[in-house]
């Protein structure tokens, strides 16, 4: 159980933030290895990117380490809606000793807090040997690549949903107060008698100056990022899963039916299934691990068959299924 003691002044200072980098790093946590059935649809896709792309440090931390992902990879948002580049720059500028401290915590554990240690993967050890500044730079570059491959094409729609959750919370706060707000976030989050309690396998009790609340489409359960070694100097970040999962229908491409795959071929069928919303060649290439030239060829065939439309948006050409293409993608 995590228990955070927050006085009235701390409640007044507490705030919400929507963080693109947090969504990226959340897929590195243990729940990303076996996503829950109702988890946001990009989790499984992101993990496939992580396994196939050349991201050695992130891959080892997520797939081979012990379940604790170092906090420096996901700095606490300092504004309500930070941009991805600003957050990546903060990762890059993490003090080297803090980077090494958190990797040592991954290795040695923190038994008092319920965090078990684990043997660090060989690649992580090699990066550490080159210093904390090197690890921070490598992490920032790999996080950028991961973001571009797995998240950037979907962020506009995802952010709209997360912003809507912040607006919902603001309404609860204005109408019912802070206690009702925290108790509305998730059944595993409870506020009573000046203490915020979050169910967790970790054991932490801390007085804190405020709480940064971050809604997430990726997290299937609440989580708290704290630093018990610094006496609450860095405010804890409370992550809660959003209630509205309607975005799943817009982000999850329909799986092509067997009949469609037999008719069009598996590659064209998968591309057609992914075109429920206007999408560029580059976005499709990244999602399906194809070259842009290959995607352009198949889209040309689908366009000539009247199954997709194409429109220009700035320098990009966006493709989308026609009604007949949608019926074919659904096997109707």
C-alpha positions as CSV (number, residue, x, y, z in Angstrom):
1,X,0.0,0.0,0.0
2,X,1.2,3.5,-0.9
3,X,0.1,6.2,1.6
4,X,0.6,9.9,0.8
5,X,-0.2,12.4,3.5
6,X,-1.3,15.7,1.9
7,X,-2.5,18.7,3.9
8,X,-5.1,21.2,2.7
9,X,-2.4,23.5,1.2
10,X,-1.0,20.5,-0.7
11,X,-4.4,19.6,-2.1
12,X,-4.8,23.2,-3.3
13,X,-1.4,23.0,-5.0
14,X,-2.1,19.6,-6.6
15,X,-2.6,19.6,-10.4
16,X,-3.3,17.6,-13.5
17,X,-1.0,17.0,-16.5
18,X,-1.2,15.2,-19.8
19,X,2.2,13.7,-20.7
20,X,3.0,12.1,-24.0
21,X,6.3,10.7,-22.6
22,X,4.5,9.0,-19.7
23,X,2.4,7.1,-22.2
24,X,5.5,5.9,-24.0
25,X,7.3,4.8,-20.8
26,X,4.2,3.2,-19.3
27,X,4.4,0.5,-22.0
28,X,7.8,-0.5,-20.6
29,X,6.3,-1.4,-17.3
30,X,5.4,-5.0,-16.4
31,X,1.7,-4.7,-17.4
32,X,2.9,-4.0,-21.0
33,X,4.3,-7.5,-21.3
34,X,0.8,-9.1,-21.1
35,X,-1.7,-6.3,-21.8
36,X,-5.1,-6.7,-20.2
37,X,-7.9,-7.3,-22.7
38,X,-9.4,-3.8,-22.2
39,X,-6.0,-2.1,-22.3
40,X,-5.5,0.7,-24.8
41,X,-5.0,-0.9,-28.3
42,X,-1.6,0.6,-28.9
43,X,0.0,-1.3,-26.0
44,X,0.5,-4.6,-27.8
45,X,1.5,-2.8,-31.0
46,X,4.0,-0.7,-29.1
47,X,5.5,-3.8,-27.5
48,X,5.9,-5.3,-31.0
49,X,7.8,-2.2,-32.1
50,X,10.0,-2.5,-29.0
51,X,10.9,-6.0,-29.9
52,X,11.6,-5.4,-33.6
53,X,13.2,-1.9,-33.6
54,X,16.8,-1.2,-32.7
55,X,16.2,0.0,-29.1
56,X,18.7,-2.0,-27.0
57,X,18.5,0.0,-23.8
58,X,14.7,0.3,-23.6
59,X,14.3,-3.3,-24.7
60,X,16.6,-4.6,-21.9
61,X,15.0,-2.5,-19.3
62,X,11.5,-3.5,-20.3
63,X,11.9,-7.1,-21.3
64,X,14.9,-8.4,-19.3
65,X,14.9,-6.3,-16.1
66,X,13.0,-6.9,-12.9
67,X,9.8,-4.8,-13.4
68,X,11.0,-1.4,-12.0
69,X,11.6,1.1,-14.8
70,X,13.9,4.0,-13.7
71,X,12.0,7.2,-12.9
72,X,14.3,9.4,-14.9
73,X,12.8,8.0,-18.1
74,X,9.5,9.7,-17.3
75,X,10.2,13.0,-15.6
76,X,7.3,14.6,-13.7
77,X,5.4,17.1,-16.0
78,X,6.2,20.7,-15.1
79,X,3.3,22.1,-17.0
80,X,-0.2,20.9,-17.8
81,X,0.5,19.7,-21.4
82,X,4.3,19.4,-22.1
83,X,5.5,18.6,-25.6
84,X,7.3,15.4,-26.4
85,X,10.5,17.2,-27.3
86,X,10.6,19.2,-24.1
87,X,10.2,16.0,-22.1
88,X,12.9,14.2,-24.1
89,X,15.2,17.1,-23.4
90,X,14.6,16.7,-19.7
91,X,15.5,13.0,-19.9
92,X,18.7,13.9,-21.8
93,X,19.6,16.5,-19.1
94,X,19.0,14.2,-16.1
95,X,21.9,14.6,-13.6
96,X,24.3,11.6,-14.2
97,X,24.4,10.5,-10.6
98,X,20.6,10.3,-10.4
99,X,20.6,8.0,-13.5
100,X,23.2,5.7,-11.9
101,X,21.4,5.8,-8.5
102,X,18.1,4.6,-10.1
103,X,19.9,1.9,-12.1
104,X,21.6,0.7,-8.9
105,X,18.1,0.6,-7.2
106,X,17.0,-1.6,-10.1
107,X,20.0,-3.9,-9.4
108,X,20.0,-3.8,-5.6
109,X,16.4,-3.3,-4.8
110,X,14.8,-1.3,-2.0
111,X,13.7,-4.0,0.4
112,X,12.1,-1.6,2.8
113,X,9.8,-0.4,0.1
114,X,9.1,-3.9,-1.3
115,X,11.3,-3.5,-4.4
116,X,13.3,-6.6,-5.2
117,X,16.6,-6.3,-7.0
118,X,17.6,-8.1,-10.1
119,X,20.7,-8.8,-12.3
120,X,21.1,-5.9,-14.8
121,X,21.2,-7.0,-18.4
122,X,24.6,-6.9,-20.1
123,X,23.7,-3.9,-22.4
124,X,22.6,-1.8,-19.4
125,X,25.8,-2.6,-17.6
126,X,27.9,-1.5,-20.6
127,X,25.9,1.7,-20.8
128,X,26.4,2.4,-17.1
129,X,30.2,1.9,-17.5
130,X,30.2,4.8,-19.9
131,X,28.6,7.1,-17.3
132,X,25.2,8.4,-16.3
133,X,25.3,11.2,-19.0
134,X,25.8,8.6,-21.7
135,X,22.8,6.5,-20.4
136,X,20.6,9.6,-20.4
137,X,21.5,10.5,-23.9
138,X,21.0,7.0,-25.2
139,X,17.6,6.7,-23.4
140,X,16.4,10.0,-24.9
141,X,17.3,9.0,-28.4
142,X,15.7,5.6,-28.1
143,X,12.6,7.1,-26.6
144,X,12.3,9.5,-29.5
145,X,12.5,6.6,-32.0
146,X,10.0,4.6,-30.0
147,X,7.6,7.5,-29.9
148,X,7.9,8.1,-33.7
149,X,7.3,4.5,-34.5
150,X,4.5,3.5,-32.1
151,X,2.8,6.6,-30.8
152,X,3.1,9.8,-32.9
153,X,0.5,8.7,-35.5
154,X,-2.1,8.3,-32.7
155,X,-1.3,11.1,-30.3
156,X,-3.7,13.7,-31.5
157,X,-6.7,11.5,-30.9
158,X,-5.3,10.1,-27.7
159,X,-4.6,13.5,-26.3
160,X,-8.2,14.6,-27.0
161,X,-9.4,11.7,-24.8
162,X,-6.9,12.5,-22.0
163,X,-7.9,16.2,-22.1
164,X,-11.5,15.2,-21.8
165,X,-10.7,13.2,-18.7
166,X,-8.9,16.2,-17.1
167,X,-12.1,18.3,-17.9
168,X,-14.2,15.6,-16.2
169,X,-12.0,15.7,-13.1
170,X,-12.1,19.5,-13.0
171,X,-15.9,19.3,-13.0
172,X,-15.9,16.9,-10.0
173,X,-13.4,19.2,-8.2
174,X,-15.5,22.3,-8.8
175,X,-18.8,20.7,-7.8
176,X,-17.9,18.2,-5.1
177,X,-14.4,19.0,-3.8
178,X,-11.0,17.4,-3.7
179,X,-11.9,14.3,-1.7
180,X,-14.7,13.4,-4.1
181,X,-12.3,14.0,-7.0
182,X,-9.6,11.6,-5.7
183,X,-12.3,9.0,-4.8
184,X,-13.7,9.2,-8.4
185,X,-10.4,8.3,-10.1
186,X,-10.4,4.5,-9.5
187,X,-11.6,2.0,-6.9
188,X,-8.0,1.4,-5.9
189,X,-7.5,5.1,-5.0
190,X,-9.0,6.3,-1.8
191,X,-8.8,9.6,0.1
192,X,-9.7,9.9,3.8
193,X,-8.5,11.8,6.8
194,X,-5.7,13.6,5.0
195,X,-4.2,10.5,3.5
196,X,-4.3,9.4,-0.1
197,X,-4.1,5.6,-0.3
198,X,-3.2,3.7,-3.5
199,X,-3.3,-0.1,-3.5
200,X,0.1,-1.4,-4.5
201,X,2.6,-4.2,-4.0
202,X,5.1,-1.5,-2.8
203,X,5.1,-0.2,0.7
204,X,5.6,3.5,1.0
205,X,4.4,6.1,3.5
206,X,5.3,9.7,2.8
207,X,4.2,13.2,3.6
208,X,4.1,15.1,0.3
209,X,3.8,18.8,-0.7
210,X,1.3,18.1,-3.5
211,X,0.3,15.4,-6.0
212,X,0.6,15.6,-9.8
213,X,-2.3,13.6,-11.3
214,X,-1.7,12.1,-14.8
215,X,-4.5,10.3,-16.7
216,X,-3.3,7.4,-18.9
217,X,-4.7,5.4,-21.8
218,X,-2.0,2.8,-21.3
219,X,-2.0,2.1,-17.6
220,X,-4.6,-0.6,-16.7
221,X,-4.3,0.2,-13.0
222,X,-3.3,3.1,-10.8
223,X,0.4,3.7,-10.1
224,X,2.5,6.2,-8.1
225,X,5.9,7.4,-9.0
226,X,7.7,8.6,-5.8
227,X,11.2,9.0,-4.7
228,X,11.4,7.8,-1.0
229,X,15.1,8.6,-0.8
230,X,14.6,12.3,-1.2
231,X,12.1,13.1,1.6
232,X,9.4,14.1,-0.8
233,X,11.4,16.8,-2.6
234,X,10.0,15.7,-5.9
235,X,6.2,15.5,-5.8
236,X,4.7,12.1,-6.4
237,X,3.0,11.5,-9.8
238,X,-0.3,9.6,-9.4
239,X,-1.3,7.8,-12.6
240,X,-4.9,6.7,-13.2
241,X,-6.4,4.8,-16.1
242,X,-9.1,6.9,-18.0
243,X,-12.6,5.7,-17.8
244,X,-13.6,6.4,-21.4
245,X,-12.2,3.7,-23.6
246,X,-14.1,4.7,-26.7
247,X,-10.9,5.7,-28.3
248,X,-10.1,2.0,-28.8
249,X,-12.5,1.8,-31.7
250,X,-10.7,4.6,-33.6
251,X,-7.2,3.4,-32.9
252,X,-7.6,-0.3,-33.4
253,X,-7.6,-1.3,-37.0
254,X,-10.1,-3.9,-37.8
255,X,-8.5,-7.3,-38.4
256,X,-8.9,-8.4,-42.0
257,X,-11.2,-11.4,-42.5
258,X,-9.8,-14.6,-44.0
259,X,-11.9,-14.0,-47.1
260,X,-10.5,-10.5,-47.6
261,X,-7.0,-11.7,-47.1
262,X,-7.5,-14.5,-49.7
263,X,-9.0,-12.0,-52.1
264,X,-6.5,-9.1,-51.8
265,X,-3.5,-10.8,-50.2
266,X,-2.5,-10.4,-46.6
267,X,-0.6,-7.2,-47.0
268,X,-3.3,-5.3,-48.9
269,X,-5.9,-6.6,-46.6
270,X,-4.1,-5.4,-43.5
271,X,-3.5,-2.0,-45.0
272,X,-7.2,-1.7,-46.0
273,X,-8.2,-2.7,-42.5
274,X,-6.0,0.0,-41.0
275,X,-7.6,2.8,-43.1
276,X,-10.7,3.6,-41.0
277,X,-9.3,7.1,-40.5
278,X,-7.2,9.2,-42.9
279,X,-3.6,8.0,-42.8
280,X,-0.4,8.8,-44.6
281,X,1.9,6.3,-46.4
282,X,4.6,7.0,-43.8
283,X,2.3,6.2,-40.9
284,X,1.2,3.0,-42.5
285,X,4.8,2.0,-43.2
286,X,5.8,2.5,-39.6
287,X,2.9,0.6,-38.2
288,X,3.2,-2.4,-40.5
289,X,7.0,-2.5,-40.8
290,X,7.0,-2.0,-44.5
291,X,8.9,0.4,-46.7
292,X,7.1,3.5,-47.9
293,X,7.6,2.3,-51.5
294,X,5.9,-1.0,-50.8
295,X,2.9,0.7,-49.1
296,X,2.6,3.2,-51.9
297,X,2.4,0.3,-54.4
298,X,-0.3,-1.5,-52.5
299,X,-2.3,1.7,-51.9
300,X,-2.2,2.4,-55.6
301,X,-3.8,-0.9,-56.3
302,X,-6.5,-0.4,-53.7
303,X,-7.1,3.1,-55.1
304,X,-7.5,1.9,-58.7
305,X,-10.0,-0.7,-57.4
306,X,-12.1,2.0,-55.7
307,X,-11.5,0.7,-52.2
308,X,-9.6,3.8,-50.9
309,X,-9.7,7.5,-51.5
310,X,-6.8,9.9,-51.3
311,X,-6.7,13.6,-50.4
312,X,-3.8,16.0,-50.1
313,X,-3.1,17.6,-46.7
314,X,-0.1,19.9,-46.9
315,X,2.8,17.8,-48.1
316,X,1.1,14.5,-47.2
317,X,-1.4,12.4,-49.1
318,X,-3.9,10.8,-46.8
319,X,-5.7,7.5,-47.6
320,X,-9.0,6.3,-46.3
321,X,-11.3,3.4,-47.0
322,X,-14.3,4.0,-49.2
323,X,-17.7,2.6,-48.1
324,X,-17.1,-0.4,-50.4
325,X,-13.6,-0.8,-48.9
326,X,-15.1,-0.8,-45.4
327,X,-17.6,-3.5,-46.3
328,X,-14.9,-5.6,-47.8
329,X,-12.6,-5.1,-44.8
330,X,-15.4,-6.3,-42.5
331,X,-16.1,-9.3,-44.8
332,X,-19.5,-8.1,-45.9
